[in-house]
Amino acid sequence: MARFLLAWELGGGLGHATPLAQIAAPLLAAGHEVHCALRDLSILLPVFGPLATHPRLTVWQAPVWQPTLNGLPPPATYAELLFRAGYLDAQRLQGLVLAWRGLLSSLQPQLLLADHAPTALLAARGLPMRRALCGTGFFMPLRRQPMPAFRDWEPMAPRRVHTSEERALATCNQVLAPLGQAPMAALHELLAADERFLLTWPELDHFPARSEEPGTRYWGALPGATEGDTVPWPAGDFGRVLAYLKPEHAATEAALACLQAGPWSTVAYVPGLAASLKQRHASPHLVFSDRPVSMAQVGYTADAVLCHAGSGTVTAALQAGQPVVMLPMHAEQLLFARRVQAAGAGSLLLEGEVAGQLADRLDQALRQGPMRQAAQGFAQRHGASASQVALQVAQRCIQLATG
């Protein structure tokens, strides 16, 4: 029996915990011991379901950076993402590293599987365990020095890219020195691993240039989450829309007003939405779910999906042949939404475009046309293989841990 630690440190929503839950299931079924260090424990039961009480699964609170840093520009590189996770201050970052290192040393896993958990990887340097990464392409930047900026829609001074990376690298090396670990020569070494599980498809990789890197393998997107509520569809005259939105998005209320006024049958999951807003926007053809919706059940009976371009939601929709209308909230989602739109299977709207254009984009998605044809093409190419991805990843993890 091998011992695994599955770690999630940065990022929000369900898109990091859900893949870990899907990979944990076959590991446990094979008789192994699984520990999960999660950033947000409040989503444990909604995501893991009955697996959360499995006798060989232990859950831990992941050490995470708490302070909010003000005055920083929007992150344009991986290094600048790290700045918001403590990588501007070696002394304060040291506390997180020691906490991760203490957990790793106590558990002594044979394999650390990290989903957007750079500090866990930093803490693991020099410890006797294999390391693997999993997630979408955005969280595994190209192995270059410096790693390229991702805000390609804005002018970016090359000096900023170099300076940010040098600053983050210096912080890492200052943290490694007291641990007796050799300094890194480049920031991409932080993400060095025995295996990189790219849980996406080549067409949707945030960094298309990755195809130039030797040894690149796309394992494929995982299937839609089976855990979640099954909400009956309300009455509607023109198609079924599954909406997964965040109340903090500036255009969410405009989107809900559109769904309330439109002719569609809509099930909406908007975690944290005030009860007064639910009452204001509810109608005979718009109902709200209080818990995540099962993409494997409700999602597969939808005709289109409205979301913020979270990769898990989008790929689950495409596996079912459903077009997506995307309202990206940050750079990672915007990059991903652009790739989906370029593939013809979806449409993206910026905040200021939602009120005036959402109804038309939903109509386009719900009709038989190029967008639906492109989405159905994804389903034909990738839908059948999705159910095996988690098992294949788990089998490779077992090889790494026991080899």
N, C-alpha and C positions, 0 to 999 in steps of 0.2 A: 504494500500500500504506500502510495506517495502522498506528500503533503503539498498543497498548492495555496498560494496567497494571490487573490484577485483584487487589484487595487484600482480605485477611482478617486482622483484628487481634485481635478479642476473641471469646470463646465457645469451646466445645470440641466434641468429637465430630466427626461427618462432615457435619453439616448446613450448614456454611458452605463447605467445600471442594468438596462435590459439586455445588452449583449453579454454582460458578465453572468447574469442569471441563466441565459440560454446555454452558455458554455459550462457553467457549474453543473447543470442537470446531468449531462452524460458523464462528467467526472465522478459525480456521486454515484451514478448508476453502475459505474465500473468498480466501485468499492473504495474510492480514494477519499482522503480527508481534504476538505475545502474550507479555507478561511477567506472572508470577504471584508476588505476595509473600504467603506463607502463614505463619500463626502456627505450625503444626505440620507440619514437613516429613516426619515419619515416616509420614504417611498419603498421601504423594504417589502412590506406586505403587498401593496398594489403591484409591485414588479415581480417579486419572487413567488408570491402566492403560497401554496402549501409547502413549497421547497424551503421557505424561511424557517420552518421548525424541523428540518431534517436533522437526525442525530449526529451526522458527520459534517454539518455545516455550522461554522461559528462566524458571527458577524461582529465587526469592530468599527468604531468611529475612526475614520481616516484623519490623521493630523492635517489640518488645513490652515491656510493663512487667513486671519480674521480682519486685520485693518483694511480700511478703504483708503486708497491713495488718490488725492485730488490733484488736479493741475496737469495731469499727463495727457498727451495727445492720444487720439484713437490708435490702438496698436496696429502697426503695419508689418511687423516681423514676428517670428516666433520668440525672439529675445524680448521683444516688448510685451508679448503676452506673459512671459515669465516675470517681468517687472511687477505686474499686478499680483503675483503670487509670492512676493518676498525677495526677488532676485536683485533688488537694489540695495539690500542691507544684509551683509554677510553675518553680522552678529545676531540679528533677529531671525534670519533664515536658519541659523544653526540649531535653534530650538526645534524647528520642524524636522530637520534632518536627524537629530538625536532621537526624537520620538519615533520616526519611521525606522531608524536603525535598531532601536530597542525592540520594536515589534518584530522586525525581521529576525533579530538575534534570538528572541524568545521562541518564535514559532519554528525557525530553521526550515522554511519550505524548500523543497527541491526546485521549485519553479515559482518565480514572480511573474504574473501576467498583469501588465499595466495598461489601463485604458485612460489616457490623458493624466498620467501620474508621474510627472518629471521628478518631483522631489523624492518619491519612493525609489526611483531609479538612481538618483544621486546618492541616496543613503545606502543603496545596495552595493555600491562599488567596493570591490575587495572582499565581499562576503561570498561564501561558498554556495552559490545557487545559480541556476540558469535564469535567464531573463528573456521575456517575450513582450512584444507590444501588440495591441489590438485596437481597432477603431477605423475611422475613415481616414482618407489621405491627408486631411488638414492637420491632424494631430501627429502625423509622421512626416515632417517636412523633408525636402530633398537633402541628401547628404552632401552638402556643399559648404564651402567656407568663403564668404558668409552664406547662410541660408537666404534664399531670395525673399524680397518683400512680397506680400500677397495683395496689398491694396493697389493693384495695377491700374485702377481707374483714377488714381491721383498721381500727380508728379511727386517723385521721391528722390531726394538727394542721395547719391551713393554714399556720401560720408555718413549720413544718418544710419544707414544700414550697417556699415562697418562699426560705427561708434556704439550702437546699441548692442551688437553682438559681443564686442570686446568687453563692454561693461558686464553683461550677464555672465560671460566666461570667467572674468576676473572674480566675480562673486562666488561662482561654483568652486573655483580653485582655492579661494580663501576658506571655504567651508571644508574642503577635502583635506587641507594641510593638517589641522589638528587631529584628524582621523588616521593620519599616517598613510594617506592614499596619494598616488602620483597625480600631478595636475593633468588636466585635459589640454590637448593642443588646439581643439576646435570645439565649438558648442555642439555640433551635431554628434559628437561622441557621447553626449549625455543620453542620447536615444539609441546607443549601440545595444544590440540584442542578438540572441541566438536565433530568433525568428520574429518576423514582422507580419502580423496577420492583417492584411489590408481587406477590411470587410466592406468592400464596395466593388463596383464594376469599372472597367477601364474608361467607359464612356463618361462616367461621373466623377472621376478622380479630380480633386481640387487642383492638383498640379499635373497637367497633361504631360509635362516634360519628364515625368517619372519613368516613362517608357524607355528613356535613354539609360537609366541606371541598370547595371547588370544584376541579375538575380531577382528582379521584381516579379512578384506573384500576387495576383488578385484572387483571394479566396471566395469572393462573392458576398453579397449582402445577406444578412440573416433574415429569416421570415418574420412576418409581423408577430408582435407579442400575443400569446394566447391568453395571458392573464388580463383581466379587465371586465367591465360590465357589458352586458348585452342589452342595449336600449332599443325598444320597438320604434320603428320609423313612424313619424307622424304623417298626417295626410299631406299630399302635395300634388301639383299638376305637371311638374316638369323635372323629373329626375331627383335623385337622392344625393345630398351633399353631407359628407362628414367633415366637421370643422374642429380643428385642434388649435386653439389660439391662446395667447398669453394676455392677461389684462394690462400688463405694463407696456404693451406695444401701443404707440400713440394712436394708431388707426383701428384698434380693436372695436371700439364702440361704433365707429363708422361701418365696419364690416358686419357687426351684429345688426345694425339698423338695416343694412342692405339685405341680410338673410331674412330678417323679420318681414320686410316689405316684398321680397321676391316670391315667386311661385314654387320654389323648391321645397322638398321635404328635407329638413336639416336636423341632424343630431350634432350638438356642440359640446365639446369639453373645454372649459376655460377655467383651469385651476386657480382658485383665489379670487374669482370674480365676486363682487359684492352681491348679496342677496337682492338688494334693491334693483341692481342692474339686470339680474336674471328676470325679475318680475317685469321690469320695463320692456325687455326685448322678447320675452316668451310669447308665443302665439300658437295657434293650432298646427302650424307647420314648422315650428322651431322649438325643439325641446333641449334641455340641458342635462348632461350627465354629471353627477357629482364625483365620479371616479373615472380613471382612465378607461377608455373604451377598447374592447378586444378587437385588435386589427384583424385577427384571424377569423372573427365571426362578423361583427357589425361592419368592419372595414371592407370585407369582401363582398358585401351586398350594396355598397355605395356605388354611385356612378361617377363621382369626382370627389377630390379631397382638397380642402382649404386649410393651409397650415403656414408655419413660419419657415419652411424649408429645413426642418430637422431631418437628418438623413434617414433615421429609422422610419419615420412616418412616410416620407416620400418613397423610399424603396419598397415599403410594404404596399403602398398604393400602386406602384408600377408593376410589382409582381402580380397584382390582380388585374392589370391592364387598365387602371384608372388614371386619367389625366389629373394633374395637380395645379392648383393656383396658389402661388407662394408669396407671402408677405415677409421677406427676410428682416431679421432684427439686428443682425451684426454682420461683420465681414465674412465670417465662416459660412453663414447661411446664404449671404449674397453670392459668394463664389460658387457655392453648390447650386443655388437656384439658376445662376447663369449657365451652368453646365447642363442642367435639366432642360432649360429653355432652348439652348443650342441644339440639343438632341430632339427637339420638337415635341416632347412629351408633357410640357407644362408651360406656365406663364408666370412671370413675376411682376409684382407691383411694389413700388416704393410707397412710403407713408403718404405722401401728398397725392398719390394717384388713386388711393383706395376708394374714396367717396365717389369719385366721378367715373371710375372704370371697372370696379369689381363686378357689377352686375353683368356687363358685357363679357368679361373674361370667363365668368362662370357659365354663361350661355354657350360660349365657344367650347368650353371643356365638356359640357354635357351633350353637345350635338355630335352626330357622327361626322367626323372630319379629320383633318391631318393630325390634330393633337391626340385624339383618341386612337388613331391608327398607330402613331408612334408609341403611345403607352402600351398598346396591345403587342407591339413588336418587342418591347422589353419583357413582357410576360412570356412571350413565346421563347425568347432567348434565355431567360434567367429564372423564370418562375418555378419550373420543375426542380431545379437543383438547389433551391434555397433551403429546403427542409434538411439537407444533408450537411450544410455548412458548419453548424455548431458541433455536430458529431465529428466531422473531419478536423476541426480546430482542436477539439478535446483530445482526439487520438494523437495528434502531433504534439500536444502539450504533454501527454503521457510519455511519448517517446523521449522528449527532451528531459523529463524529470527522472526517467528510469534508465536512460541510456548511459 
